[in-house]
Amino acid sequence: MQKPLQPAHAGLTHSASVRLQSLTAKAFAPYGQVLQLDAPGQRAINQGTSSRLDLLADLDLHGANGQAVLAVFHAQAQSPRTPCQMLERHNWGSQSFVPLLGACCRLWVATGAATPDLNTLACFEVSGQQGFTLHKGVWHHPLMALEASSFLVIERQGPQEDCEVFTLLQAVHPTWPAD
């Protein structure tokens, strides 16, 4: 892991909160792609014993002499009220997360060059029928599962570590539309 950058302070209001929103392709487009696991368009394969759904994902996994790797993350449950206190990014490769057991997760993301632009900080509720691909360079909180579960992760692995961490000056809390 690379050395953490200096804490962020610009772009947050005194309340330090972000409204939680549903994960949709349109809202998530600046950060990556939604993988809708129950989307229409499945086709029968293997003499009708299975159905196949091709998920188009903009995978970018070969930067800095990297290669694609499949991993399984066994995530511990976190409280839905857990705040965002840090963000990380991977500059040399995209990262995709797919729930294996239908678990929901929370997804904090932001754009930004040298540091996260906290004016773009967003918080998404990801259903158990959704996965997502983060574009390379997108700031995000590590996997925040809302129940103990496993996730298939497709990411870049290479000779050099590709994880830049940024600590926020103050925790940012999710708020719900009815709050």
VMD Tcl script that draws the C-alpha trace (Angstrom):
set ca {
  {0.00 0.00 0.00}
  {1.31 3.44 -0.84}
  {1.81 6.16 1.76}
  {-1.47 7.96 2.59}
  {-1.91 11.44 1.15}
  {-2.72 14.49 3.27}
  {-6.27 14.73 4.64}
  {-8.98 16.29 2.48}
  {-10.92 19.33 3.58}
  {-12.19 21.14 0.50}
  {-15.66 20.42 -0.82}
  {-17.37 19.32 2.40}
  {-19.99 21.30 4.23}
  {-20.09 21.57 7.99}
  {-22.62 18.71 8.08}
  {-20.24 16.30 6.27}
  {-22.97 14.14 4.81}
  {-23.86 12.75 1.40}
  {-27.32 11.61 0.33}
  {-27.54 7.89 -0.35}
  {-28.86 7.02 -3.82}
  {-29.75 3.87 -5.72}
  {-27.10 2.56 -8.08}
  {-28.20 3.36 -11.63}
  {-26.19 3.36 -14.84}
  {-26.79 7.07 -15.39}
  {-25.84 8.21 -11.88}
  {-22.79 5.93 -11.75}
  {-21.46 6.71 -15.26}
  {-18.72 9.16 -14.13}
  {-17.25 6.46 -11.90}
  {-17.74 3.22 -13.82}
  {-20.32 0.74 -15.03}
  {-23.23 -1.03 -13.34}
  {-23.38 -4.80 -13.87}
  {-27.09 -5.67 -13.69}
  {-27.16 -9.40 -12.89}
  {-30.90 -9.79 -13.53}
  {-30.93 -7.81 -16.80}
  {-32.95 -9.06 -19.75}
  {-31.13 -10.69 -22.64}
  {-30.16 -14.00 -21.12}
  {-29.83 -16.86 -23.58}
  {-30.03 -20.59 -23.11}
  {-26.78 -22.57 -23.29}
  {-25.62 -26.13 -22.55}
  {-28.67 -27.79 -24.09}
  {-30.96 -25.55 -22.06}
  {-29.55 -26.46 -18.65}
  {-28.12 -22.98 -18.07}
  {-28.70 -19.43 -19.15}
  {-25.99 -16.94 -19.97}
  {-25.99 -13.17 -19.53}
  {-23.03 -11.32 -20.99}
  {-22.18 -8.28 -18.89}
  {-20.34 -5.67 -20.89}
  {-17.68 -4.16 -18.68}
  {-14.91 -1.78 -19.65}
  {-12.11 -3.81 -18.04}
  {-8.68 -2.19 -18.06}
  {-6.32 -4.58 -16.30}
  {-2.91 -4.47 -17.97}
  {-1.38 -1.14 -16.89}
  {2.22 -1.16 -15.57}
  {2.80 -4.76 -16.70}
  {-0.27 -6.04 -14.87}
  {-2.50 -8.98 -15.61}
  {-6.10 -9.86 -14.85}
  {-6.74 -11.76 -11.64}
  {-9.93 -13.24 -10.17}
  {-10.23 -13.00 -6.39}
  {-12.92 -13.74 -3.85}
  {-13.32 -11.16 -1.08}
  {-14.98 -12.53 2.06}
  {-16.49 -9.37 3.51}
  {-17.63 -8.77 7.07}
  {-20.93 -7.00 7.64}
  {-20.75 -3.28 8.33}
  {-23.43 -1.02 9.69}
  {-25.49 0.89 7.09}
  {-24.58 4.03 9.05}
  {-20.81 3.48 8.77}
  {-19.27 6.77 7.57}
  {-16.68 7.23 4.87}
  {-13.35 8.17 6.46}
  {-10.95 7.39 3.64}
  {-10.82 6.73 -0.08}
  {-8.42 4.76 -2.23}
  {-7.78 4.43 -5.94}
  {-6.02 2.18 -8.41}
  {-4.38 4.12 -11.25}
  {-3.26 1.15 -13.33}
  {-6.40 -0.93 -13.54}
  {-10.15 -1.12 -13.22}
  {-11.79 -3.14 -10.48}
  {-15.06 -5.11 -10.70}
  {-17.16 -6.46 -7.81}
  {-19.92 -9.06 -8.21}
  {-21.87 -10.43 -5.21}
  {-21.75 -14.22 -5.08}
  {-24.60 -14.72 -2.60}
  {-26.88 -11.76 -3.37}
  {-25.53 -9.46 -0.66}
  {-26.03 -5.69 -0.75}
  {-23.21 -3.24 -0.29}
  {-22.59 0.47 0.07}
  {-20.38 2.21 -2.51}
  {-18.65 5.55 -1.88}
  {-16.93 7.08 -4.95}
  {-15.39 10.36 -6.12}
  {-13.47 11.62 -9.11}
  {-10.36 13.75 -8.86}
  {-6.81 14.01 -10.13}
  {-4.13 14.23 -7.42}
  {-6.72 14.08 -4.63}
  {-10.45 13.29 -4.48}
  {-12.76 16.09 -5.55}
  {-15.18 15.93 -2.63}
  {-17.75 17.90 -4.64}
  {-18.14 14.67 -6.66}
  {-18.37 12.34 -3.64}
  {-21.37 10.05 -4.05}
  {-22.79 7.20 -1.99}
  {-24.69 4.37 -3.69}
  {-26.81 1.54 -2.36}
  {-25.90 -1.55 -4.39}
  {-28.52 -4.31 -4.51}
  {-27.68 -8.00 -4.37}
  {-28.55 -8.21 -8.09}
  {-25.93 -5.63 -9.07}
  {-22.20 -5.62 -9.49}
  {-20.05 -2.73 -10.65}
  {-16.82 -1.91 -12.42}
  {-14.82 1.07 -11.18}
  {-12.86 2.92 -13.86}
  {-9.15 3.06 -13.14}
  {-8.24 6.13 -11.11}
  {-11.67 6.50 -9.45}
  {-11.46 7.21 -5.74}
  {-13.57 4.77 -3.69}
  {-14.01 3.38 -0.22}
  {-12.95 -0.26 0.23}
  {-15.75 -2.83 -0.05}
  {-18.48 -2.05 2.48}
  {-20.79 -5.08 2.61}
  {-24.02 -4.63 4.55}
  {-24.08 -8.33 5.46}
  {-21.33 -10.92 5.73}
  {-20.87 -12.34 2.25}
  {-18.49 -13.07 -0.61}
  {-17.79 -11.03 -3.73}
  {-16.01 -12.03 -6.93}
  {-13.45 -9.34 -7.73}
  {-11.80 -8.89 -11.12}
  {-8.79 -6.62 -10.88}
  {-5.26 -5.93 -12.00}
  {-2.33 -7.63 -10.33}
  {1.23 -6.69 -11.15}
  {4.79 -6.32 -9.97}
  {4.03 -2.94 -8.37}
  {1.38 -2.18 -5.76}
  {-1.45 -0.04 -7.17}
  {-3.34 1.35 -4.20}
  {-3.22 5.03 -3.24}
  {-4.96 5.90 0.05}
  {-6.41 9.29 1.00}
  {-7.62 10.02 4.55}
  {-10.52 12.45 4.91}
  {-10.18 15.28 7.44}
  {-13.63 14.44 8.79}
  {-15.92 11.45 8.43}
  {-18.73 11.77 5.88}
  {-22.03 10.17 6.88}
  {-24.70 8.78 4.56}
  {-28.15 10.33 4.74}
  {-31.31 8.80 3.38}
  {-33.79 10.63 1.10}
  {-36.33 10.76 3.96}
  {-33.75 12.21 6.43}
}
mol new
graphics top color blue
foreach p $ca { graphics top sphere $p radius 0.5 }
foreach p [lrange $ca 0 end-1] q [lrange $ca 1 end] { graphics top cylinder $p $q radius 0.2 }
display resetview
